[in-house]
Amino acid sequence: MRDSARILVVDDEEDLRQGLAETLQGEGHQVETAAEGWGALEQARALRFDLALVDLKMPGMDGMVVLDQLKQLSPETLVVMITGHATVESAVAAMKLGAYDYLAKPFKLEQVRLVVRRAVEQKRLADENRRLRQEVEQYQRFEQIVGKSACMQELYRAIEKAAPTNSTVLIAGETGTGKDLVARALHQRSPRAQGPLVSISCGAIPESLLESELFGHVKGAFTGAHADREGVFEAAEGGTLFLDEIGDLPLPMQVKLLRALQERQIQRLGESRARRVDVRLVAATHRDLRQEMQQGRFREDLFYRLDVLSVVIPPLRQRREDIPLLVEHFLRKYGAEMGKNLRGASSEALALLTRYDWPGNVRELQNAIERAAILQEGPQVQPEDFLLGRSPQAAAHSAPASEMVSLEEMERRHILWVLRQTDNHQSRAAQILGIGRRTLYRKIRQYGLDLPE
């Protein structure tokens, strides 16, 4: 069934006016008519129209004035100009005033049906995108965290309860769900908001450097230690320390971290004295730490020290109703960054995005929207703008010859794609790629991949 719209037909020729009204009513639309401009504007003040068909040449107030006044009364109303005096100049003038389209008499009724169908669809999409923008603002209770689903409302409540405290928080969630955004929200709504928020990914740092990164070192503590250096505990003094992927922390470092949390003191490498630190700890993991404890890979005493307050982030596949909001949010973000007038996604693209399971969660969706925004030349992203689970190699195999790339470029793209899908977790990326971490480091340097620290 086609969308029904409220349409205003304005024409001084009674036969044409009534003929158009009957045709559009036959299409299922609600139609009002007016024989001249003043009557049309009176009706527009009383009713909100989706579309208006306005004759250009009428006695008294002509169609250009009616168009201008209609757009002032109701900017969302689409206007199609109808005239038997079609010229390039009048068409350009009408478009500048905001006309949606232009029909010249004599026309076939099928032409009118086609133009009206396109206009009604355009209006429906514009209304949907406007509604989504309003919902994004309504349901974005924390910066960059978007969602209206029941599980997201539960997440918001958990953040609001945990944020004002000084207690340690453990954030659980799959890769790409936005654990760093939750950590930022906890910090920004805490009494420590004026202090620093320092983040470190435990899985992205070689084990040999972890102790120095966490606790710092003094000059001469090891080869290459040319000066004293504070660790992230000291850097976060008075604020919040976010330890991402805490489940990847090696067992020897788990012992030292537990001692630091219990005693509120750290000791730099190569230094004998202890330093007191005032830091609130927020930790995050994609792993099941209880299962890790059972398998001897995570200390039970550290787990209970970390798990004072828990925040669980649902995967995107469990909150599909939030996908349209996230699409609108990311399109607005990248449209502004790229200087593009992106007006949402087509209904086919939204249906495709909502059906997909998003194993990489919100991070994968964000990357997909960024790519689509770069490729898209029109106002809306389309289904063909998305890879959705296909690697760049698969896309390259289906690409025309003019888009073929070298083997080296394909490798670079695939490494970057895998890193993004694993949230730049280099150990997991190396495992998926079937190479060692050192080989991955070398290729990252070789290809100059710009990864967040």
C-alpha positions as CSV (number, residue, x, y, z in Angstrom):
1,M,0.0,0.0,0.0
2,R,1.3,3.4,-0.9
3,D,1.9,6.1,1.7
4,S,-1.0,8.4,2.1
5,A,-0.3,12.2,2.1
6,R,-2.3,15.4,2.6
7,I,-2.1,17.4,-0.6
8,L,-3.1,20.9,-1.5
9,V,-4.0,21.6,-5.2
10,V,-4.0,25.3,-6.2
11,D,-5.1,26.2,-9.7
12,D,-7.5,28.8,-11.1
13,E,-8.8,26.3,-13.8
14,E,-11.7,24.5,-12.2
15,D,-11.6,21.4,-14.5
16,L,-7.9,20.9,-14.0
17,R,-8.2,21.4,-10.3
18,Q,-10.9,18.9,-9.9
19,G,-9.3,16.4,-12.2
20,L,-6.1,16.5,-10.2
21,A,-8.0,16.1,-7.0
22,E,-9.9,13.1,-8.2
23,T,-6.7,11.5,-9.6
24,L,-4.8,12.0,-6.3
25,Q,-7.7,10.8,-4.2
26,G,-7.8,7.7,-6.3
27,E,-4.1,7.2,-5.2
28,G,-5.3,7.2,-1.6
29,H,-4.3,10.8,-0.7
30,Q,-6.3,13.4,1.2
31,V,-6.8,16.3,-1.1
32,E,-7.8,19.9,-0.5
33,T,-8.2,22.5,-3.3
34,A,-8.0,26.3,-3.7
35,A,-8.8,28.4,-6.7
36,E,-6.4,31.3,-5.9
37,G,-3.4,32.1,-3.6
38,W,-5.1,33.7,-0.7
39,G,-7.4,30.7,-0.2
40,A,-4.4,28.4,-0.4
41,L,-2.5,30.2,2.3
42,E,-5.6,30.3,4.6
43,Q,-5.8,26.5,4.3
44,A,-2.1,26.1,4.9
45,R,-2.5,28.1,8.1
46,A,-5.2,25.7,9.3
47,L,-3.8,22.4,8.1
48,R,-0.3,21.0,7.7
49,F,0.2,19.7,4.1
50,D,2.8,17.2,3.0
51,L,2.7,18.4,-0.6
52,A,1.2,21.3,-2.6
53,L,0.7,21.5,-6.4
54,V,0.6,25.2,-7.3
55,D,-0.1,26.8,-10.6
56,L,2.4,29.5,-11.6
57,K,0.1,31.9,-13.4
58,M,-3.0,32.8,-11.4
59,P,-5.0,36.1,-11.1
60,G,-4.1,38.1,-8.0
61,M,-1.3,36.3,-6.1
62,D,0.8,34.3,-8.6
63,G,2.4,30.9,-7.9
64,M,5.8,32.3,-7.0
65,V,4.4,34.3,-4.1
66,V,2.3,31.3,-3.0
67,L,5.5,29.2,-3.1
68,D,7.4,31.7,-1.0
69,Q,4.6,32.1,1.6
70,L,4.0,28.4,1.8
71,K,7.7,27.7,2.5
72,Q,7.6,30.3,5.3
73,L,4.4,28.8,6.8
74,S,5.6,25.2,6.5
75,P,9.2,24.6,5.5
76,E,8.6,20.9,5.4
77,T,5.9,21.0,2.8
78,L,7.1,20.0,-0.6
79,V,5.9,22.2,-3.5
80,V,5.5,21.2,-7.2
81,M,4.9,24.1,-9.6
82,I,2.4,23.6,-12.5
83,T,2.3,25.9,-15.4
84,G,1.6,26.3,-19.1
85,H,4.4,28.9,-19.3
86,A,7.4,26.7,-18.8
87,T,10.7,28.5,-19.2
88,V,14.2,27.8,-17.9
89,E,14.1,31.1,-16.0
90,S,10.9,30.4,-14.2
91,A,12.0,26.8,-13.3
92,V,15.3,28.1,-11.9
93,A,13.5,30.8,-9.9
94,A,11.1,28.3,-8.5
95,M,13.9,25.9,-7.5
96,K,15.7,28.8,-5.8
97,L,12.6,29.5,-3.7
98,G,12.5,25.9,-2.7
99,A,10.2,24.1,-5.2
100,Y,10.6,20.3,-5.2
101,D,9.8,19.8,-8.9
102,Y,8.2,21.5,-11.9
103,L,5.6,20.3,-14.4
104,A,4.6,22.0,-17.6
105,K,1.1,21.9,-19.1
106,P,-0.2,20.0,-20.9
107,F,0.9,16.9,-18.9
108,K,-0.4,13.4,-18.7
109,L,-1.9,12.3,-15.4
110,E,0.6,9.5,-15.2
111,Q,3.3,12.2,-15.0
112,V,1.6,13.7,-12.1
113,R,1.2,10.4,-10.3
114,L,4.9,9.7,-10.8
115,V,6.0,13.1,-9.5
116,V,3.6,12.9,-6.5
117,R,4.8,9.4,-5.6
118,R,8.4,10.6,-5.6
119,A,7.6,13.6,-3.6
120,V,5.6,11.7,-1.0
121,E,8.5,9.2,-0.6
122,Q,10.9,12.1,-0.3
123,K,8.7,13.6,2.4
124,R,8.4,10.3,4.2
125,L,12.1,9.9,4.3
126,A,12.7,13.5,5.4
127,D,10.1,13.0,8.2
128,E,11.7,9.8,9.3
129,N,15.2,11.3,9.3
130,R,13.9,14.3,11.3
131,R,12.3,11.9,13.8
132,L,15.5,10.0,14.1
133,R,17.5,13.2,14.7
134,Q,15.1,14.1,17.5
135,E,15.4,10.6,19.0
136,V,19.2,10.8,18.9
137,E,19.0,14.0,20.9
138,Q,16.4,12.5,23.3
139,Y,18.2,9.2,23.8
140,Q,21.8,10.4,23.8
141,R,22.0,10.8,27.6
142,F,25.7,10.5,27.6
143,E,28.2,11.9,25.0
144,Q,28.5,9.6,22.0
145,I,26.4,6.8,23.7
146,V,23.2,6.5,21.7
147,G,20.2,4.1,22.3
148,K,16.6,3.9,23.4
149,S,16.2,0.1,23.8
150,A,15.4,-1.4,27.2
151,C,18.9,-2.8,27.7
152,M,20.4,0.6,27.0
153,Q,18.1,2.3,29.5
154,E,19.4,-0.3,32.0
155,L,22.9,0.7,31.1
156,Y,22.2,4.4,31.6
157,R,20.8,3.6,35.0
158,A,23.9,1.6,35.9
159,I,26.2,4.5,34.8
160,E,24.2,7.0,36.8
161,K,24.4,4.9,40.0
162,A,28.1,4.1,39.6
163,A,29.4,7.5,38.4
164,P,29.1,9.5,41.7
165,T,31.0,7.0,43.7
166,N,34.7,6.5,44.2
167,S,34.4,2.7,43.8
168,T,36.2,0.6,41.2
169,V,34.0,-0.3,38.2
170,L,34.3,-3.3,36.0
171,I,32.8,-2.8,32.5
172,A,32.0,-6.0,30.6
173,G,31.1,-6.1,26.9
174,E,32.1,-7.6,23.6
175,T,34.7,-5.9,21.4
176,G,33.4,-2.7,19.8
177,T,30.5,-2.1,22.1
178,G,31.9,1.2,23.4
179,K,33.5,0.3,26.7
180,D,35.8,3.4,26.4
181,L,32.7,5.6,26.0
182,V,31.2,4.2,29.2
183,A,34.5,4.8,31.0
184,R,34.4,8.4,29.8
185,A,30.8,8.8,31.0
186,L,31.7,7.4,34.4
187,H,34.6,9.9,34.7
188,Q,32.7,12.9,33.5
189,R,29.9,12.4,36.0
190,S,32.2,11.6,38.9
191,P,33.5,14.0,41.6
192,R,36.9,13.5,39.8
193,A,35.7,15.0,36.5
194,Q,38.1,18.0,36.8
195,G,41.0,15.5,37.1
196,P,42.6,13.6,34.2
197,L,41.1,10.5,32.5
198,V,44.1,8.3,31.5
199,S,43.5,5.2,29.4
200,I,45.7,2.2,28.6
201,S,44.9,-1.0,26.8
202,C,46.6,-3.9,28.6
203,G,46.5,-6.1,25.5
204,A,48.2,-3.6,23.2
205,I,51.4,-3.3,25.2
206,P,54.2,-5.9,25.2
207,E,54.5,-7.7,28.5
208,S,58.1,-6.5,29.0
209,L,56.9,-2.9,29.0
210,L,53.7,-3.2,31.0
211,E,55.2,-2.6,34.4
212,S,56.9,0.5,33.3
213,E,53.7,1.7,31.6
214,L,51.6,1.2,34.7
215,F,54.0,2.2,37.5
216,G,56.8,4.2,35.7
217,H,60.6,3.8,36.1
218,V,63.7,5.7,37.1
219,K,66.7,6.5,35.1
220,G,68.9,3.4,34.5
221,A,66.2,0.9,35.6
222,F,66.7,-1.0,32.4
223,T,68.4,-0.6,29.0
224,G,67.0,2.4,27.3
225,A,65.7,4.1,30.5
226,H,67.5,7.4,29.9
227,A,65.3,9.4,32.3
228,D,62.7,9.1,35.1
229,R,59.3,8.5,33.7
230,E,55.9,8.3,35.5
231,G,53.4,5.6,34.7
232,V,49.7,5.9,34.1
233,F,48.9,5.6,37.8
234,E,50.8,8.8,38.6
235,A,49.5,10.4,35.4
236,A,45.9,9.8,36.5
237,E,46.5,11.3,40.0
238,G,43.2,12.9,41.3
239,G,41.3,11.5,38.3
240,T,40.3,8.2,36.7
241,L,42.5,5.4,35.4
242,F,40.9,3.3,32.7
243,L,42.5,-0.1,32.2
244,D,41.0,-1.6,29.0
245,E,41.2,-5.3,28.3
246,I,42.2,-6.1,31.9
247,G,41.6,-9.8,31.1
248,D,44.8,-9.7,28.9
249,L,47.0,-8.7,31.8
250,P,49.7,-11.4,32.5
251,L,49.5,-13.2,35.9
252,P,52.7,-11.6,37.3
253,M,51.3,-8.1,36.6
254,Q,48.0,-9.1,38.1
255,V,49.8,-9.6,41.4
256,K,51.4,-6.2,41.2
257,L,48.2,-4.5,40.2
258,L,46.3,-6.1,43.1
259,R,49.0,-4.8,45.5
260,A,48.7,-1.3,44.1
261,L,44.9,-1.3,44.5
262,Q,45.0,-2.7,48.0
263,E,47.7,-0.4,49.3
264,R,47.0,2.7,47.1
265,Q,50.7,2.8,46.5
266,I,52.9,2.1,43.5
267,Q,56.6,1.7,43.1
268,R,58.5,2.8,40.0
269,L,60.8,0.2,38.4
270,G,64.3,0.6,39.8
271,E,63.1,2.6,42.8
272,S,63.0,1.4,46.4
273,R,60.4,3.8,47.9
274,A,56.7,3.6,47.4
275,R,54.5,6.5,46.2
276,R,51.0,7.0,47.3
277,V,48.4,7.5,44.5
278,D,44.9,8.9,44.6
279,V,43.2,7.3,41.6
280,R,39.8,5.8,40.8
281,L,40.1,2.6,38.7
282,V,37.7,1.7,35.9
283,A,38.6,-1.6,34.2
284,A,37.0,-3.3,31.1
285,T,37.2,-6.6,29.4
286,H,35.6,-8.6,26.6
287,R,36.5,-11.8,28.3
288,D,34.4,-13.9,30.8
289,L,36.6,-13.3,33.8
290,R,34.9,-16.0,35.9
291,Q,35.7,-18.5,33.3
292,E,39.2,-17.2,33.1
293,M,39.5,-17.7,36.9
294,Q,38.4,-21.3,36.6
295,Q,41.1,-21.9,34.0
296,G,43.7,-20.3,36.1
297,R,44.3,-17.3,33.8
298,F,42.9,-14.6,36.1
299,R,43.4,-14.2,39.9
300,E,40.3,-14.6,42.0
301,D,41.4,-11.9,44.5
302,L,42.0,-9.4,41.7
303,F,38.6,-10.1,40.2
304,Y,36.7,-9.4,43.4
305,R,38.9,-6.2,43.9
306,L,37.8,-5.0,40.5
307,D,34.2,-6.2,40.5
308,V,32.9,-3.8,43.2
309,L,30.4,-2.3,40.7
310,S,29.6,-3.9,37.4
311,V,28.4,-2.4,34.1
312,V,27.4,-4.7,31.3
313,I,27.2,-3.3,27.7
314,P,24.8,-5.3,25.5
315,P,26.0,-6.3,22.0
316,L,24.4,-4.5,19.1
317,R,22.5,-7.6,17.8
318,Q,20.5,-7.5,21.1
319,R,19.4,-3.9,20.5
320,R,18.5,-3.7,16.8
321,E,16.0,-1.0,17.5
322,D,18.9,1.3,18.2
323,I,20.5,0.8,14.8
324,P,18.6,3.5,13.0
325,L,19.5,6.0,15.7
326,L,23.2,5.0,15.5
327,V,23.1,5.3,11.7
328,E,21.7,8.8,11.9
329,H,24.2,9.8,14.6
330,F,27.2,8.6,12.6
331,L,25.9,10.1,9.3
332,R,25.5,13.4,11.0
333,K,29.0,13.2,12.5
334,Y,30.8,12.2,9.2
335,G,28.6,14.5,7.1
336,A,29.8,17.4,9.2
337,E,33.4,16.3,9.1
338,M,33.4,15.8,5.4
339,G,31.3,18.8,4.5
340,K,28.6,16.6,2.9
341,N,24.8,17.1,3.2
342,L,24.0,13.5,4.2
343,R,20.2,13.1,4.8
344,G,20.1,9.7,6.3
345,A,19.9,6.2,4.8
346,S,17.4,4.9,2.4
347,S,14.7,2.5,3.7
348,E,16.4,-0.4,1.9
349,A,19.8,0.5,3.5
350,L,18.2,0.8,7.0
351,A,16.5,-2.6,6.5
352,L,19.8,-4.2,5.5
353,L,21.7,-2.6,8.4
354,T,19.1,-3.7,10.9
355,R,19.1,-7.3,9.7
356,Y,22.9,-7.7,9.9
357,D,24.3,-9.2,13.2
358,W,27.3,-6.8,13.6
359,P,29.9,-9.2,15.1
360,G,32.1,-6.1,15.6
361,N,29.2,-4.2,17.3
362,V,28.9,-0.4,17.2
363,R,32.6,0.0,16.2
364,E,31.9,-2.1,13.0
365,L,28.7,-0.1,12.3
366,Q,30.7,3.2,12.7
367,N,33.4,2.0,10.3
368,A,30.7,0.9,7.8
369,I,29.0,4.3,8.0
370,E,32.2,6.2,7.6
371,R,33.1,4.2,4.5
372,A,29.6,4.7,3.1
373,A,29.8,8.5,3.8
374,I,33.1,8.7,1.9
375,L,31.8,6.8,-1.1
376,Q,28.3,8.4,-1.2
377,E,27.8,11.3,-3.6
378,G,24.1,11.7,-3.1
379,P,22.1,12.8,0.0
380,Q,21.4,9.2,1.2
381,V,23.5,6.1,1.7
382,Q,22.3,3.0,-0.2
383,P,22.6,-0.7,0.4
384,E,25.5,-1.0,-2.2
385,D,27.6,1.3,0.0
386,F,28.2,-1.4,2.6
387,L,30.5,-4.4,2.7
388,L,28.7,-6.0,5.7
389,G,31.0,-8.9,6.6
390,R,32.9,-9.0,3.3
391,S,36.6,-8.4,3.6
392,P,38.3,-5.9,1.2
393,Q,39.5,-8.9,-0.8
394,A,36.0,-10.1,-1.5
395,A,35.0,-6.5,-2.5
396,A,38.1,-6.3,-4.7
397,H,37.3,-9.6,-6.4
398,S,33.9,-8.3,-7.4
399,A,35.2,-4.8,-8.4
400,P,35.6,-3.7,-12.0
401,A,39.0,-3.9,-13.5
402,S,39.6,-0.1,-13.0
403,E,39.4,-0.6,-9.2
404,M,41.8,-3.6,-9.0
405,V,44.6,-3.1,-6.5
406,S,48.0,-4.6,-6.0
407,L,48.6,-7.6,-3.7
408,E,50.5,-5.3,-1.3
409,E,47.6,-2.8,-1.2
410,M,45.2,-5.7,-0.6
411,E,47.3,-6.9,2.3
412,R,47.4,-3.4,3.8
413,R,43.6,-3.0,3.5
414,H,43.0,-6.5,5.0
415,I,45.3,-5.8,8.0
416,L,43.6,-2.5,8.7
417,W,40.2,-4.1,8.4
418,V,41.1,-6.9,10.8
419,L,42.5,-4.4,13.3
420,R,39.3,-2.3,13.2
421,Q,37.1,-5.4,13.7
422,T,39.2,-6.3,16.8
423,D,39.1,-2.8,18.1
424,N,42.9,-2.5,17.3
425,H,43.7,-5.4,19.6
426,Q,46.9,-6.4,18.1
427,S,47.3,-9.8,19.7
428,R,43.9,-11.0,18.5
429,A,44.4,-9.4,15.1
430,A,47.7,-11.3,14.7
431,Q,46.0,-14.5,15.7
432,I,43.2,-14.0,13.1
433,L,45.8,-13.1,10.4
434,G,47.8,-16.2,11.2
435,I,51.0,-14.2,11.9
436,G,53.1,-13.4,15.0
437,R,52.8,-10.1,16.8
438,R,56.3,-9.1,15.8
439,T,55.3,-9.6,12.2
440,L,52.2,-7.6,12.7
441,Y,54.1,-4.7,14.3
442,R,56.5,-4.8,11.3
443,K,53.7,-4.6,8.8
444,I,52.0,-1.8,10.7
445,R,55.2,0.2,10.4
446,Q,55.7,-0.9,6.8
447,Y,52.3,0.3,5.7
448,G,52.3,3.4,8.0
449,L,48.9,2.4,9.5
450,D,47.7,5.2,11.7
451,L,46.3,3.4,14.8
452,P,45.1,5.1,18.1
453,E,47.5,4.7,21.0
